[in-house]
């Protein structure tokens, strides 16, 4: 069993859809294909919903989406073309009904938004089986809402693995040929449509792969594999042949675009490898993610940046020995729904730094102020915020216990005149994270990458 997932850029045009059909057909063995919406369609659907609820002209955007999917039909002939057109018309009629309802009510919430954006994947999976059939393959569409169950947290639903695994395993017993499954979407037990957060089609693929004990999961995208840095920021970045699950998870957390952050959860325990491949360069080896550590090359695998952050420093002489302070701080932030991206604390206990997303900075500061009103009034602590910062991370399993890695990192930054505002490193030594000014981000990632990956 092989699971193949293709992203939006891989199915963005008729020619690309044909290429994907050829890749799938050329792969031997039993397989499940997971597809994203055509590139740009999810954003367009979100806009459609907002325009409908706001009393705007949603029909223009709706028409553009319809035109995009109907542009695939000339790639089919005869009955396949007619059947594909019929399926598209049915789905677009359903989408129009949902948008009309949002327009009538002048309202759209997360639940309705999930339903609206689900049509991108549904439309793609309605058409694609006919391209496979035209190549002599037995293929059919499958709605992931019948397979993957989640909670009611619309927009970023959490998967119920016990129920989902049972349903997936039962479903597969009765299926013949290639199953073309909608990525990104799922459902609650009562049948309401949910989504797995943006980029969640990768997650769909590994959920199915984990449930079925697949031989491997292939994530087909528009790059040759995971890279030592973002190639848009570092021209000398190179493709990595191999990553461990832990290394890949760290990279995903720090924004590596080739894989969704939750992707590895369903396959790691079952030791199912994930392979990153390039739809536009299918002969490239790609990157394999599994249990094996690559002992060749640099001690680190990647230099990553996470941008759009602020640094909040809670400091004061009164913090020393203040029992329960950290617990109160993080409990308060948790209740407020603030995501803490990084934590750094001095052993003197006089300062705790946290990094948060820019759009949560105000809420975070207000929450801290509210939680520690008495302490602030007694001048036991103060809250200082620094905006426009980023986190630079060096990632690699082999850093553990190797002297000189930190020295090399700080030497590179020091020679470039880049100031480090805060530092965090876990005991696993897999990741060293540094907070630096946004103005220094571009230079920092280049000099650190050069220090560890000299050509």
N, C-alpha and C positions, 0 to 999 in steps of 0.2 A: 504494500500500500504506500503510495506516494501522494503527498498533499502539495499542490502547486498553487501559490497565490500570486496574482498579478495586480499591480497597483494602477492608479488612475492614468498615469502617463503611459503605461504599457498598453492601455486600451483607449487612448485618447483620440485616435483617428481610425478610419477604415483600414488603411494600410497596416497600422499597428495591430489592429484586431486580427487581421489575416496572419500576421507574423506570430501572434500568440497562439492562434489555432494550429499553426504549423509546429510550434514548439511542443504543444500538448500532444499532438498526434504523433510526433517523433519520439516521445518518451514511452519506453516499454513499461508494461506492468499495469496493475490496477491503480486507478488514480481518482482523486477528488480535486476539482479546480475551484478555487475561491477567487471571486472578482470584486474589485472596487468599482465605484461609479466612474464614468468617463471624467478625465481631468477637468476641473473647474465646475463640475455640475453640483457638487455638494454645496459650495458657496452660493451658486445661483439659486438653488432650491431654498436655502436659508433666506436669501433676499426676496424670493417669491412670497414666502410665508409672511415676512415682515411687511412687504408692500401690500399684501392682501389685508392683513390686520390693520394696517395704517390707513386704509382707504385709497391706496395708490393704484397705479396701473400695473398690476402683476402679470397681465396677459402678454406684455412684451417679453419679459424674462421667461415666462412659461413657453412662449413661442420659440424662443432661442434654444431652450433645452430640447424641445420637441424636434426642432430642425437638426440638432446635433445627433440625436439618436436615429432619426430617419435617414441621416447621411450614411449610415451603415448598410442600408438595404440594397444599394446598387452592388454590393459585394456578394449578394445572393442571387440565385436564379430559380425560376419556376415555382414549385409548390413551397420550397423553403422560404423564398422571399415573401410569398403571400401569407404564409403562416406567421412569419416573424412580424409582418406589418399588422396582422390581426392582433397579436399579443401586445404590440406597442400601443395600438389604439385603445385596447381595453385598459391598460395601465394608465395612459394619459387621461382617459375619461375619469378614472378613480382619483387621480391627482387633482384634476380640475374640480371635482366635487369637494375635496378637502379644502382647497383654496377658496372656493365659493363660500363654504361654511365659515372659514376664518374671516372672510370679507363681510359676511352678513353679521357676524358676532362682534366684528372689530376687535378681535382678541386672538392671541396665540400664546400658549404656554409651552413649557418644556416637553410635555407629553405630545402635544400636537406637532411641535417642531420635529420631534423624533419621527413621527409618522411621515411628515412631509419629506424629510431628507432620506428616508428609507427608499424612496422611489428611484434614486440614482442607481443603487445596486440592483434593485428589482428589474429595472429596465435593461441593464447590461446583461444580467443573467437570463432574461427572456430571449434576447437576440442571439447570444453567443453559441448556444447549443446547435443552432442551425448552421453556423460556420463549421463546427466539428462534423455535423452530419454530411455536409457537402464534401468533406474529405474522407467519407466512408466510416466515420466513427459512430458508435451508439452513444447518444448523449441526451441529457434532460436537465431541466432547471430544478433547483431545490431551494426553497425558502428557509433560511436559517432560523426564522422565527418558530419553525416547527421543531427545531433541534436544540437551540440554546436558550436557557431560561435564566432570568436575572431578577434582581430586586426592582423596586419602583423608583430608583434614583435616575430619572430620565435625564439623558444627556451624557451620563457617565456611569452607566449601570454596572453593578457587580454581579458576576456570574455565579449561579448555583451549580457547582460542578457535579454534585451527586445526581441531581435530576437530569442535567444536560448530558452527562456521560451515558446514563442509562438510555436516554432517548436516541442519542447518536448511534450507540451500539445496536439498538433494536432496528433503527432505520436502515442501517447498512446491510442487514440480513436480507432485505427484500429488494435491494437495488442492483441493477445490472448496468454495465456500461459506465460512462463518465458522468459523474454528478457535478453540475455547475452550481455552486452554492453562493448565495449572497453574503458578502463580507459585511462587517461593521454593525449589522443589525441583529436583534434578538427580540425576546418578548417576555412579559411577565406571565405568571401562571394564569391570569385572567385574559390573556391574549393581547394586551396592549403592547404596541411596538416600543422597543427601547433601542438605544445605541450604545456602543462600547467605547465612546469617545473618539475623537478624530484620529484617523490612522488605524482604527481598530480592526481592519480586515486582516492584518497580520495576526492579531489575536484570535480571530475566528479560525484561521488556518491551523494554529497550534492547539486550540481547543479541540478541534476535530481530530487532528493528528494524535494528540494525547489520548483521547477517548478510544481511538481505533488501534493504538499501538503501532503507528505508522513507521515504515522504514526510515523516512526522512520527511522534513517539511522544507519546501523550496520557496523562498521569498523572492519573486522576480520584480526588479525595480529598474531605475534608469542609470545606475552606476555599476561598476564592475565588482563592487563588494564594499565591506566596511573599510574605512581608511584611517590612516594615522592622524589625520586632522581633517577639518572641513576644507575641501579643495577650493572653495570660493574664498577662503581666508589664507590658505597656505598653498601656493602653487606647487611646491615640492612634495605634497602629501602623496602617499603611496597606498596601494591596496594591501590589506592584511590577509594572509592566507588562512590564518586560524585564530580563533578566539575561544576562551572558555565561556561557559554560561555567565559566570560572575563578571568577567570583563565586559562582555556584550551588554549586560544589564546596566553596568556603570555607564557605559557609553550612551546607551539609550536615555538614561536619566539626565545626562548632560546634553541631550538634544541631537544625538546622531540620528539623521533622518532616515537611515536605511531600515530601522526596526522600531516597532511600537514598544514602549517601556514594559508592558505587561506580557509581551509575546512569549517569553521563555518560561513563564510559570507552569503551563500545562505539560511541557515536554521535558523539563529538567529532571524531575524525579524518575522519569521513565527512560532517561538517557537517549532521547530521540534527537539526532542531529538536525540543526537548522542550517540551510545553505542560502547565502545571499547571492543572487545571480542577476545579470544584466540582460533585459529583454532585447536591447539593441546590439548586444555583443554576446550572443548565447554561447559561443565557444570559449569565452573567458572562464577560468577556473572558479572565480568567485571566492567568497569567504565561508569557511565551515565553522560553525559554532557547536562545540561539544564539550566533553569532560577533559580533553587532552590539552596540556599546556605546551605551547610552542617554545622550545628552548633555544631557538635560533634568533639572531638579531638582537635588538635592543631589549633592555630589561623592562621598558614600558611599551605599551601597545598603542596608546593614543594620547594626544593632547586635545582637550575639549574645552569649549567655552559655554557658559550659560549666562545669557544676558538678560536685560530687563529687570534688574534687581535693585533693592535698597538694603543698606546695612543699618540695623538698629542695635545700638549699644546701651545696655542697662548697666550702669556703673555707680560706684559709691563705696566709701569706707564702711558704711552700715551693712553692706552685703556680707562681709566676712563673718562666718559663723551663723548667719541668719537661716535657721533650720527650716526646710520646706520651701525656700524661695524658688528654686528651680521648678519644683512641682507645681507651685501656684502659677508661675509664669506660663508654663507650657499647657497646663490645664485650661487657663483662661484663653489662651490663643486657640486651643482646640475647640472650646465651646463657641468661639467666634468664627470658626471655620477658616482660620488663617493657616496656610501651608508654610511651614518653616523649612526652607531649602537647605540651610546649613547652620551649624551651631559651633561656636568656639568659646571656651571658657578658660580663663587663667587659673592656675592652681591656687592663687591667693584668694580666689572667690570674690574679688573686687570688681570683676567685669564679666558680663555675659554678652556675647555678640550673636545676633541671629540675622540671617539673610532671608528676605521675603520678596515675593514678586512685587513689582512696582505698583500694580493696581490694588494691592492689599496693604500698602504701607500705612495709609491713614487709619484704616480699621485696626491694624496691629498696634499702632501707637495709642490710639484711643482706648483700646482694650487694656494695655499695660497701665496706662494712667488711671483707669477706673479700678483695676485690681489692687494697685499700690498707692491709693490716695493718702493713707496715713503715713506711709514711709516717705512719700514725696514731701508732705507737709513738714515732716520732722527732718528733712534734708538728709535722709539716710541713703537716698539714691536719686539719680536723674536719668533721663532718657534722651539720648542723642541720636539723631538720624542723619545718615549720609546717603544721598540719592545718587543715581547714575553710577552704579558699580556693576561688576560682573565677577563670576567665579571662573578661574582657570583651574582645570584639573588635569593631572597626569595619572594615567590609569595603566595598571599591569600587574598580574599575579606575581610575576617574578621579582617585583621590587622588595618583597618581604625578606628582611634580613640582609639585604645587600647594602653595604656601607657606601656612602658617597652619592646616592641618588638625590637626596635633599640638597646636598652641597652643590651638585651640578645644576639643579633647578634654580636655587637662589643666586648662584654665581651668574647664571645667564641673565636673570632679571636685574641683578645689581649692575652688571656691565652695561645694560641698556638704560639704566637710570629709572627703573620702574619700582615704585614703592608698593609694598605688600601691606594691606590694611588688617587682614586677619588670616589665620591658618587653621585648617582642620585635617586630621589624619586619624583614621580608625586603626584599631590594633591589628587588623588584617594586613595593613600596609598596602592594600590594593589601590588606594586612591589618596593622593595628596591634593587637597583643595585650597586655593589661595584666593582671597578677595582683593581685587585691584580696581582702580578707577576705570570707568568706561572709556575714558580718553586713551588709556594705555592698552586696551584689549587687543587691538589689531597688531601692535608691535610685540606684545607679550607672547601671543601664540606663535608668532613667527620665530622669535629668538629661542623659545623653549623647544619648539619642534626641531630647529636647526641643531640645538645642543645634543638632542638625543637621537636624531635621525640624519646625521651628516652623510651626504651622498659621496 
